[in-house]
Amino acid sequence: MSPCCATNTRPSVAARTPSRSIVDYPEESNRWSVALRLILAIPQIIVLVFVLLAWLVTVVIAWFAILFTGRYPDGLYGFGVGVQRWTLRVQAYLFLMRDEYPPFSLE
């Protein structure tokens, strides 16, 4: 191994990652909610598909904005972060990590 690779000069993953997801395990789960969770999530999934398509369009627009201006527009960035938050909330609900029904919100 060469001397340049012997030292770890790269920052840790935690230092490079700007966000973290912490999910507390629920003490007890509502059995009916677990049984019907996929059915209950159908409205979330339908709306989320359209929101993700809109996000795809804003990513293309943001790419051109970054290409010509050199910076990511704040509004498009906020929308993208909100879409990712919503997606994570729905995934956590579907994977039995949360019992609360996720809100229809980008907040």
N, C-alpha and C positions, 0 to 999 in steps of 0.2 A: 504494500500500500504506500502510495506516495505521501510525503510529509504534508502536502496541501490538503489532503483529505483526512488526515489524522485528527484534526481539531474540528469541532462542530461549530461553525460560524453562523449557521442559520438560526433564526429565532424559533422558539418552540411553536407548535401548532396553536396553542392557546394565545400566544402573543400575536400571531398572524391573523387569527380569526376575529372579526369585529363583533360578532354576536354569538350568543349561546342560548340553547334551549334547555330549560330545566322544567321537568314535569314531575310533580309529586304523585306518587302512586295512591290511588283512592283507597280508603280504608275498607269500604265494602261497595260492591256494585249492585245496582238494581238489576235483577235477573231478567225482567221483562225488557228492559232497555237493551241489555246485551243481546237478547234473542231477536229483537226488532231493529237493531242498530243500522243495518244496511238499508232497510226500508225507510227508516227515519232520515237517513242521510241522502236519499235520492234528490230532494229539492236542493240541498246544498251542492250536490255534484252537478246538477243541471245548470244552476246559476254560475257555479265556479268554472264550468267549461266555457261559457260565454265571456266571463271575466278573464280567463287565461288567454282566449283568442284576442281580446282587446289588449292584453298585456303584450302579446306577440307583436301586434301592430305598433305599440308604443316602443318596443325594443328596437324595431327597425327604424322608427323615427329618431329615437335616441342615438342610434348608431350614426345616422347622418349628421345629427346635431354635434356629436362628439367629433366626427370627421372634419366638419367645417368650423366649429367654434372652439374645440379643444376641451369642452366641459360637458358634463351630463346635466341636462336641465333638471332643476329641483322638483318640479311637478311630476315629471315622468319618473324620477327616482323614487319619490314618495309613493306613487301609484304602484310601482314594482315591489317595493318593500311591503306595502299593504296586501298585495296579492299573495306574496310569499307567506305572510303571517296567516292569512285566511286559509291558505292551502295546508299549512302546518296544523292549524286548529282542527280542520276537517280530518286530516290524517290521524291526528292524535285521538279524535273521537272514534274513528273507524277501527283503529288498532287497540281499542280498549284502554288507552292511556288516560283518558278523561271521561267523566260521566256527564259533564255539563254539555248541553247541546250548543254547538258553536254559533255565534251570532252571524247574521248576514252583514258583515262590516269589514272594512279595510283597516280599521283601527287595531 
